[in-house]
Every structure is written in structure tokens, then in C-alpha cells.
Amino acid sequence: MTRLSVEMLAADAPEPITSAGHAQLGIAVLAGIAVIVLLITKFRLHAFLSLTLGTLVLGAVAGAPLDKAIASFTTGLGTTVAGVGVLIALGAILGKMLADSGGADQIVDTILEKAGGRSMPWAMVLIASVIGLPLFFEVGVVLLIPVVLMVAKRGNYSLMRIGIPALAGLSVMHGLVPPHPGPLVAIDAVQANLGVTLALGVLVAIPTVIIAGPLFSRYAARWVDVPAPDRMIPQRASEELEKRPGFGPTLATILLPVVLMLSKALVDIVIDDPENLTQRVFDVVGSPMIALLAAVLVGIFTLLRPAGFGKERLSPLVEKGLAPIAGILLIVGAGGGFKQTLIDSGVGQMVLDISKDWSIPALLLAWLIAVAIRLATGSATVATISAAGLVAPLAEGMSTGEPALLVLAIGAGSLFFSHVNDAGFWLVKEYFGLDVGQTIKTWSVMETIISVVAGGLVLLLSLII
């Protein structure tokens, strides 16, 4: 979402809802987050309802009139969905086209044909990183699990040696690189430049995924030596297709939105003249919505038609792609409402004041807050959204690159130590046939490595930018 559109929406935002002191606001934040954590973990309530109720508790404890708390929540929900809802929808459609056409399988099979032996873990991390660009984490896991299990089985590889690099690639993309929901919401909250965030995100992601993937998998394979479970090898989408799209067109379609957004960022840096025609053109074609929309439209011709999909199958495919993201949109929207209530109640200013008193670097503070919420709720998306709302005031007055680093610090913190309150923990456990202890030794440690390495790299970049 552009700064102008945010300002236009902010014009209708409610007045600050309370002038409570720091102690009361601190208690309000803890109470709100505690309610969210308790409802999600203890009562297994949906994150949307938990965030909604937690927001009301936050407002009440902060001393806000109920009507103003509700107004803040609905304003934040609407602003957030307006900013990222279309992008999430377009990403879901592109992911569905990629999966159903067999394009994802084509990418996987082509890379695996060229890999073997010691290079196989590196091939898996490359596959997962490319596939993970347009796909949600859970979708990517379901898509890649058959490949991981088959490669481990047929090549007689350790399951962890192959599986950890694939999971690392998906997780890093999910936490650090837009257009995934978490980074998009954080970008919107702190008013970061999307192109710069994308470029820096990729820069941080590459060494992070190497360390947490192929390198760590050597140790994970020693700690947990289990065979690939036969019962968990499902049928691949392309096995039902007579033909599928080629490798080149599929890869080009996946990378198209990334190239367009990065091109916009580069042109903005090189030209830096809002009146320049070239920059204006790239501002349009490189905007996230247009970039993703272009990829979806191109995908009709590069993915669906080569797979034999007629126009009568396009509408049902889009409907199936959109259905699973209803819950994600509601969670993201409710997280935006929670964020807006934090800001309107003065919590953001409180964090700003505390950070000055404690002399904690903004990036480290953002990482720590995201870590705390991640450990409590188990959701990387909830951690990202909530932390972004808390630290948004810290972005005031920052130069172009600093808000992008703030987004990446939040994203890195949101991936810290996945455990039993995270759906991804159980997804990995069941697919790989592990017990809880084995999952902690492999998946949970891998997530922690990603969080710490990415957070450290972000701090290093802050010394340069």
C-alpha cells in the first residue's frame, strides 16, 4: 500500500482512545496478548476470534471506551485488508495454478535430474526457495513432501538430509520475503519500501537458508536417523495430467513479479525523479498488485494452456485457490485491528519511550518482541503482525533502507523456535513420521537457526545502510 493511500485511510481513523500511563498500558498489552495466547493454545479458538477478543481486552484494560476500541479495531482491519488482501488473493491464485498445472512438479523434476549425491541437499533448498516464492508455507510443505520422501526413498538418502533443506527454503521465504502475508503486513505497518525490502530480504535469505538448510541438515541427519514413511507419499498433481508446462516458462512466471518489483526499486534509486516518465511506468508495473496480476495473467498462457486446461477450468481453479485463504485474510485483518488498537491506545509511543530509556536498538527490540509473541502464540503471522504494530513508531524518521530492515528483523523473530503450539510443528511431525522429541531436534532447531542467523545479518546490514 502506498504512503498516500495509508494517509487517506488514516484521515478516517479514530482519535487516540486513551491517555493511560505507561504502567497501565503495559498491563493492557500483557493482558491482551495473554488472552490471545490462552484462547489459541488452551481453548484452541481460531486466531481471528482470539485476536478480536484480545483486542477488546486490550482496550478495556487500557481504559478505552468500548466504542472507540471497536472503531480502532475495525479501522485497522479494513486498512490492513485493503493493503494486502488483493496481494494475498493473487498469490494464492498463482500458487494454485502452479500446483494444478504440474508446473511445480516440472521445476522439481528438472532440477533433480541435474542433481545427485552430495549436491542433492543443495538442489532441495533451491527447489524449495523457488517454489516458496509464490506459495504459502503450508501449501509449499504439502507440495514438496512427496518429492522429499521419494528422493530419500529412491536415492537411499537420510530423510533429514533431504527434508531440512526443503523446509528451510520454504520457511525463510515465508518469514522474510514478500509477497507472503507476514512481510506484507509489516511493510504496510512501518511504511517500508516493498522493493527495497524484497531486495534486502533476498540478500538476507540466501546465507540464512544455506546455514539452516544444507549445512545444518548434516547434524540433523546424525541426531535423527529415520527412514521415509511409505504411508505419507501422496499422489502428485501432475500424475493425473497428460502434459505439463515447460521448465523455462514456469520459472519465468514464478520470477516475473519478483523481477518487476525489484526493477521498480532499482529505477527509483537510479532516477529518483517522480516526474520522470520511465520511473512513473515502473512505479505502476512494479507495484505489488500489478506485478502479481501480471504473473497470474501470464500463467494462463504459460502454465494452464500447456497443461491442457481450457477456459472452462479457469474459474473453478481460481475459486479453489481463493477458498483456503479466507481464514488467512481474517487473521491478517484481525491482526491489523489489534495493531491499530495498540497504536491508538498509545502503546506504540510507550514502546518508543521505553526504547529510548533502555537504549535498545530498534532492530533488536523488534526481533525480541516478535520472538516473545511467536513463542507464546505459535503463529509466525500473528507474531509479525503484532510486533509490527508495537514497533511501528520506531520507523518514524528512518531513511529508506532502515524500515525495510525493521520488517526483516520482525520477520526473523517471528520464526524463532517453533514448538507444540505451532501448526507447522505438527505438520512436519506427521509427514516425516517423527515423534515430538525428534521434531524439536530437527524442525524446531532449524527454525531457531533461521531466526538467529537472519536477525544477526539484519543487524550487520544496519551498520552499512
Secondary structure, 3 states (H helix, E strand, C coil): CCHHHHHHHHCCCCCCCCCCCHHHHHHHHHHHHHHHHHHHHCCCCCHHHHHHHHHHHHHHHCCCCHHHHHHHHHHHHHHHHHHHHHHHHHHHHHHHHHHHCCHHHHHHHHHHHHCCHHHHHHHHHHHHHHHHCCCCHHHHHHHHHHHHHHHHHHCCCCHHHHHHHHHHHHHHHHHHCCCCHHHHHHHHHHCCCHHHHHHHHHHHHHHHHHHHHHHHHHHHHHHCCCCCCHHHCCCCHHHHCCCCCCHHHHHHHHHHHHHHHHHHHHHHHHCCCCCCHHHHHHHHHCCHHHHHHHHHHHHHHHHHCCCCCCHHHHHHHHHHHHHHHHHHHHHHHHHHHHHHHHHHCCHHHHHHHHHHHHCCCHHHHHHHHHHHHHHHHCCHHHHHHHHHHHHHHHHCCCCCHHHHHHHHHHHHHCCCCCCCCCHHHHHHHHHHCCCHHHHHHHHHHHHHHHHHHHHHHHHHHHCCC
